[in-house]
Amino acid sequence: MSTTHRIARKWHSMHKEWAAFEASKKKVSKDEARVAMLKATLEADRAKFESDQKTEEWSVASWKRKAEAEAALLSEERKCWREICEKDNNEKMGRCNAINNFKAEVERLK
């Protein structure tokens, strides 16, 4: 084999290797871009998930506070209602006693 032939074969194989290297380099750059895009998407999804999770936790805490406030308000209203009922019952009992006293007075005067 001649030296020229060997050089030509080496050059040809180097050319093929260079083309394969360029193709793999192009593929790696595409893969790197894809990985970067997927990483950004993952970070955005993670942030959204954490935000939703906090919103849920805060929502639960918010509803719990609202329920406790409503329970306290209901308790206070129930207390006021009992006081009003007692006052009303006392008034009506007073009127009932007055009516009975008047009836007794009328019977006594007859």
NORZI-V572442 format. One record per residue. N is the residue number from 1. SS is DSSP state (2 for helix, 1 for strand, 0 for the rest). OMEGA is omega as a letter, one per 30 degrees, with the letter a starting at -180 (NA if undefined). BURIAL is I if it has 16 or more other C-alpha atoms within 10 Angstrom, else O. Layout:
n->(N	N)
ss->(SS	SS)
omega->(OMEGA	OMEGA)
burial->(BURIAL	BURIAL)
//
This chain:
n->(1	2	3	4	5	6	7	8	9	10	11	12	13	14	15	16	17	18	19	20	21	22	23	24	25	26	27	28	29	30	31	32	33	34	35	36	37	38	39	40	41	42	43	44	45	46	47	48	49	50	51	52	53	54	55	56	57	58	59	60	61	62	63	64	65	66	67	68	69	70	71	72	73	74	75	76	77	78	79	80	81	82	83	84	85	86	87	88	89	90	91	92	93	94	95	96	97	98	99	100	101	102	103	104	105	106	107	108	109	110)
ss->(0	0	2	2	2	2	2	2	2	2	2	2	2	2	2	2	2	2	2	2	2	2	2	2	2	2	2	2	2	2	2	2	2	2	2	2	2	2	2	2	2	2	2	2	2	2	2	2	2	2	2	2	2	2	2	2	2	2	2	2	2	2	2	2	2	2	2	2	2	2	2	2	2	2	2	2	2	2	2	2	2	2	2	2	2	2	2	2	2	2	2	2	2	2	2	2	2	2	2	2	2	2	2	2	2	2	2	2	2	0)
omega->(a	a	a	l	l	l	l	l	l	l	a	l	l	l	l	l	l	l	l	l	l	l	l	l	l	l	l	a	l	l	l	l	l	l	l	l	l	l	l	l	l	l	l	l	l	l	l	l	l	l	l	a	l	l	l	l	l	l	l	l	l	l	l	l	l	l	l	l	l	l	l	l	l	l	l	l	l	l	l	a	l	l	l	l	l	a	l	l	l	l	a	l	l	l	l	l	l	l	l	l	l	l	l	l	l	l	a	a	a	NA)
burial->(O	O	O	O	O	O	O	O	O	O	O	O	O	O	O	O	O	O	O	O	O	O	O	O	O	O	O	O	O	O	O	O	O	O	O	O	O	O	O	O	O	O	O	O	O	O	O	O	O	O	O	O	O	O	O	O	O	O	O	O	O	O	O	O	O	O	O	O	O	O	O	O	O	O	O	O	O	O	O	O	O	O	O	O	O	O	O	O	O	O	O	O	O	O	O	O	O	O	O	O	O	O	O	O	O	O	O	O	O	O)
//
